[in-house]
Amino acid sequence: MVSTVAATTGTAAADAAMKKDLGLNKDDFMKLFVAQLQNQDPLAPQDPSAMLTQLSQLSLVEQSYNSNTALNNLLTAQNNSSSLTAVSFIGKNVKANGNSTTFDGSTQSALQFNLSLPAASAQVSIVDGSGHTVRTAALASTAAGDNSFSWDGRDNSGALVPAGAYTFAVTAAAADGSALPVTTYTTGKIDGVNLSGSTPQLTIGASSVALSDVISVGA
């Protein structure tokens, strides 16, 4: 029953699209086609092959609109599924591709990153929403794999920065001074979801990450 209703709805949508774009739908076309048959000259009837061509063209146009309608319905269902998935993340801890972090005014923030090779030296830079670097911190030799830097929310002068969203970058070098690739992550507990855009955004305090950037989810 549900499939029948969906099919009927899809056909109606396709007919409406044809009416809007072409000025007529398949019902209008059939009325014209029948009128053409009824009013043809008996001594010079319409060419059957031309009439078959007209019917095949109508069929192709209708199939095209039906396919577009079905694809739009599929995309809508997929978007609804993504929205439900995003909402289910609320209260969960996530790890996502990104470089944003939130400082709540008191709690330390864990800035996580990954090195493909061991680094002889590394540096973390933290930037505020205005693009100003508020903190730089030199790291000792760092092992390959996942690493973390705990930021206490203080700037280079030792003053506590305002609560809000910040971004960070990590640079690393090998023993010979060559730069090493670094992957940064946005981590934290999801406290909300923004569904206004094409991709759901998961909020972590003042920061946010796209649902598509999430790597792992934990309790």
Backbone hydrogen bonds, N-H to C=O, Kabsch-Sander energy under -0.5 kcal/mol:
donor,donor_aa,acceptor,acceptor_aa,energy
5,V,1,M,-2.2
6,A,2,V,-2.5
7,A,3,S,-2.5
8,T,4,T,-2.5
9,T,5,V,-2.5
10,G,6,A,-2.5
11,T,7,A,-2.4
12,A,8,T,-2.3
13,A,9,T,-2.2
14,A,10,G,-2.2
15,D,11,T,-2.6
16,A,12,A,-2.3
17,A,13,A,-2.2
18,M,14,A,-2.5
19,K,15,D,-2.4
20,K,16,A,-2.1
21,D,17,A,-2.5
22,L,18,M,-3.0
23,G,18,M,-0.6
23,G,19,K,-1.1
24,L,18,M,-0.7
29,F,25,N,-2.3
30,M,26,K,-2.5
31,K,27,D,-2.1
32,L,28,D,-2.1
33,F,29,F,-2.6
34,V,30,M,-2.8
35,A,31,K,-2.4
36,Q,32,L,-2.2
37,L,33,F,-1.8
38,Q,34,V,-2.6
39,N,35,A,-1.7
40,Q,37,L,-0.9
41,D,44,A,-0.5
44,A,41,D,-1.4
51,M,47,D,-2.0
52,L,48,P,-2.4
53,T,49,S,-1.9
54,Q,50,A,-1.9
55,L,51,M,-2.1
56,S,52,L,-2.4
57,Q,53,T,-2.2
58,L,54,Q,-2.2
59,S,55,L,-2.2
60,L,56,S,-2.3
61,V,57,Q,-2.3
62,E,58,L,-2.5
63,Q,59,S,-2.5
64,S,60,L,-2.1
65,Y,61,V,-2.2
66,N,62,E,-2.6
67,S,63,Q,-2.4
68,N,64,S,-2.2
69,T,65,Y,-2.3
70,A,66,N,-2.4
71,L,67,S,-2.4
72,N,68,N,-2.4
73,N,69,T,-2.3
74,L,70,A,-2.2
75,L,71,L,-2.6
76,T,72,N,-2.2
77,A,73,N,-2.3
78,Q,74,L,-2.3
79,N,75,L,-2.5
80,N,76,T,-2.3
81,S,77,A,-2.1
82,S,78,Q,-2.3
83,S,79,N,-2.2
84,L,80,N,-2.1
85,T,81,S,-2.2
86,A,82,S,-2.5
87,V,83,S,-2.2
88,S,84,L,-1.6
89,F,85,T,-0.5
89,F,86,A,-1.4
90,I,87,V,-1.5
91,G,190,I,-3.3
92,K,89,F,-2.7
93,N,218,G,-1.8
94,V,188,G,-2.6
95,K,216,S,-2.2
96,A,186,T,-2.4
97,N,213,D,-2.4
98,G,184,T,-1.4
101,T,166,Y,-3.0
103,F,164,G,-2.6
104,D,102,T,-0.6
109,S,151,W,-2.7
111,L,109,S,-0.7
111,L,149,F,-3.0
112,Q,110,A,-0.8
112,Q,185,Y,-0.6
113,F,147,N,-2.4
114,N,183,T,-2.7
115,L,145,G,-2.3
116,S,181,P,-0.9
119,A,142,T,-3.1
120,A,173,A,-2.0
121,S,173,A,-1.6
122,A,139,L,-1.2
123,Q,171,T,-2.5
124,V,137,A,-2.8
125,S,169,A,-2.7
126,I,135,R,-3.0
127,V,167,T,-3.2
128,D,132,H,-2.7
131,G,128,D,-1.8
134,V,126,I,-2.4
134,V,132,H,-0.6
135,R,126,I,-1.5
137,A,124,V,-2.5
139,L,122,A,-3.4
142,T,119,A,-2.3
145,G,115,L,-3.5
147,N,113,F,-3.4
149,F,111,L,-2.3
151,W,109,S,-3.1
151,W,149,F,-0.7
152,D,150,S,-0.5
155,D,159,A,-2.7
156,N,134,V,-1.9
158,G,155,D,-1.6
161,V,153,G,-3.1
164,G,103,F,-2.4
166,Y,101,T,-3.1
167,T,127,V,-2.4
168,F,99,N,-2.3
169,A,125,S,-2.3
171,T,123,Q,-2.3
172,A,180,L,-0.6
173,A,121,S,-2.5
174,A,178,S,-2.8
177,G,174,A,-1.9
180,L,172,A,-2.6
183,T,114,N,-2.2
184,T,182,V,-0.5
185,Y,112,Q,-2.3
186,T,96,A,-2.8
187,T,185,Y,-0.5
188,G,94,V,-1.5
190,I,92,K,-2.8
191,D,203,T,-2.5
192,G,203,T,-0.9
194,N,201,Q,-3.1
195,L,193,V,-0.6
201,Q,194,N,-2.6
202,L,200,P,-0.5
202,L,209,V,-3.4
203,T,192,G,-2.5
204,I,207,S,-2.8
207,S,204,I,-2.1
209,V,202,L,-2.5
211,L,200,P,-2.6
213,D,210,A,-1.8
214,V,211,L,-1.3
215,I,95,K,-3.5
216,S,95,K,-1.8
218,G,93,N,-3.6
